């Protein structure tokens, strides 16, 4: 029986849609897996700014290139210089290609912590500490232990006072 606002008071409610994690602009983040969690990159965070893992890969490449260049500089100085200039770029670019195309991952920023007992559906949290994949909270069951169900069906149990890391997905 519809009302004057065309609302049928006796119809069944539609099943609640399972929400997905999303970015501020509504897009789906890179790295969303079929299991519902999001692969993330940028394990290093300075203040509230995540450091690109491609930059970390470039620094590691530079360190390796410096070691090899130190061995070569006496006999092949030009090759040593080329190594120091190109290896970091190649390492950073290869890692960026890997996390953007081959095994997509989203950058994320930790925005704070909260006790597990205060989680709400819709929160994005780190599944395993302060780094790693992100889960989108679908349901929370409070008890002695907080049972959290994430989008995709993953479950996690934490003591009520366990500190969990809230996250903002950036891309």
C-alpha positions in Angstrom: 0.0 0.0 0.0 1.8 3.1 -1.2 1.6 6.4 0.8 1.3 9.8 -0.8 5.1 9.9 -1.0 5.1 6.6 -3.0 6.6 4.6 -0.1 5.2 1.1 0.2 4.9 0.4 3.9 4.3 -3.3 3.5 7.1 -4.2 1.1 10.1 -6.2 2.2 13.3 -4.2 2.9 15.9 -4.7 0.3 18.9 -6.6 1.5 21.7 -4.4 2.8 24.3 -3.9 0.1 27.8 -5.0 1.1 29.8 -1.8 1.0 33.3 -1.7 -0.6 36.2 0.4 0.5 36.4 3.5 -1.5 38.5 6.6 -2.0 37.4 10.1 -1.0 36.3 10.7 -4.6 34.2 7.4 -4.7 36.6 5.4 -6.8 37.5 1.8 -6.0 41.1 1.6 -4.6 43.8 -0.2 -6.5 44.7 -3.5 -4.9 41.1 -4.5 -3.9 41.2 -8.3 -3.7 38.3 -10.8 -4.3 38.5 -11.5 -0.5 37.6 -7.8 0.2 40.8 -6.5 1.6 43.1 -4.0 -0.1 46.8 -4.5 -0.7 48.7 -1.4 0.3 52.1 0.1 -0.4 54.0 2.7 1.4 55.1 0.9 4.5 57.1 3.8 5.7 55.3 6.8 7.1 56.9 10.1 8.1 54.5 12.0 10.3 51.2 11.7 8.5 52.8 11.4 5.1 53.3 7.9 3.6 56.6 7.4 1.8 56.3 5.8 -1.6 57.6 2.3 -1.7 59.0 3.1 -5.1 61.2 5.7 -3.4 62.3 3.0 -1.0 63.1 0.7 -3.9 65.2 3.4 -5.5 67.2 4.0 -2.4 67.9 0.3 -2.0 69.0 0.3 -5.7 71.2 3.3 -5.0 72.9 1.5 -2.1 73.5 -1.6 -4.2 74.8 0.5 -7.1 77.2 2.3 -4.7 78.7 -0.9 -3.5 79.2 -2.2 -7.0 80.5 1.2 -8.2 83.1 1.2 -5.4 84.5 -2.0 -6.7 84.5 -0.8 -10.3 85.6 2.8 -9.9 89.3 2.0 -10.1 89.1 0.0 -13.4 85.9 1.3 -15.1 85.0 4.8 -13.7 82.5 5.5 -16.4 80.6 2.2 -15.8 80.6 3.0 -12.1 79.1 6.4 -12.7 76.4 5.0 -15.1 75.5 2.4 -12.5 75.0 5.0 -9.7 72.8 7.1 -12.0 70.7 4.4 -13.6 70.2 1.6 -11.1 68.1 3.7 -8.7 65.9 4.9 -11.5 65.4 1.4 -12.9 64.7 -0.1 -9.4 62.1 2.6 -8.5 60.4 2.4 -11.9 60.3 -1.4 -11.9 58.7 -1.4 -8.4 56.2 1.3 -9.4 55.3 -0.8 -12.5 54.9 -3.8 -10.2 52.6 -2.1 -7.7 50.5 -0.2 -10.3 50.1 -2.8 -13.0 51.2 -6.3 -12.2 50.1 -6.5 -8.5 48.1 -3.3 -7.9 48.4 -1.8 -4.4 47.0 1.4 -3.0 48.9 4.0 -1.0 47.4 4.4 2.4 47.9 6.7 5.4 47.4 5.7 9.0 45.1 8.3 10.5 45.1 7.2 14.1 44.3 4.3 16.4 41.3 3.2 18.3 40.4 0.3 20.7 38.8 -2.6 18.8 35.7 -2.2 20.9 35.0 1.2 19.3 35.2 0.0 15.7 32.1 0.9 13.5 30.9 -0.6 10.2 32.5 1.5 7.4 35.9 1.9 9.1 39.0 1.0 7.2 41.6 -0.7 9.4 44.9 -2.5 9.1 44.4 -6.2 9.5 47.8 -7.0 11.1 49.2 -4.1 13.1 50.5 -0.8 11.7 51.4 -1.9 8.2 50.0 -4.3 5.6 46.6 -4.9 4.0 43.5 -2.9 4.9 40.1 -4.3 5.6 36.8 -2.5 5.4 34.7 -3.2 8.5 31.3 -4.7 7.5 30.1 -5.7 11.0 31.2 -5.6 14.6 30.0 -8.0 17.3 30.9 -6.9 20.9 31.6 -9.3 23.7 34.6 -10.4 25.7 36.4 -10.5 22.4 35.4 -8.1 19.5 34.5 -10.1 16.4 35.0 -8.0 13.3 33.7 -9.1 9.9 35.3 -7.4 6.9 33.9 -6.9 3.5 34.5 -10.1 1.6 33.9 -12.3 4.6 37.3 -12.1 6.4 37.0 -12.3 10.2 39.3 -11.0 12.8 39.0 -11.3 16.6 40.6 -8.8 19.0 40.3 -8.1 22.7 38.1 -5.1 23.4 41.1 -2.9 24.4 43.4 -4.0 21.5 44.7 -1.0 19.6 43.9 -1.1 15.9 45.1 1.3 13.2 42.6 3.3 11.2 43.5 4.0 7.7 42.7 6.4 4.8 43.1 4.9 1.4 44.8 7.4 -1.0 44.7 5.8 -4.4 
